[in-house]
Amino acid sequence: EKIVGKAQIIAQLPHDKESKIAGCRLTEGRITKTDKLRVMREDKVLGTVRASSLKQRKQELDKVEQGEFGIYFEPQLNFQVGDVIEAYVPPRMV
């Protein structure tokens, strides 16, 4: 597999009663809605998710290449500030 992007979660933003949005800062590469994503805490995988929404300054995007952004995960995970998101391409697609 190939890591194509990384972001650090810097905030938890409420979305509705049962879900939240991760406020993130891109630290490496890029993240797109079609990427496979995994949420990491201290080098342990919390879960594999996909981005159902990527927003930067309230604008819906297909790809984030710099700066801060919000991401809505499916399925929802119990993430924390400080967790890392890795975007990757599975081996068969590299």
Secondary structure, DSSP 8 states (H G I E B T S, - for coil): -EEEEEEEEEEEEE-SSS-EEEEEEEEEE-EETTSEEEEEETTEEEEEEEEEEEEETTEE-SEE-SSEEEEEEES-----TT-EEEEEE-GGG-
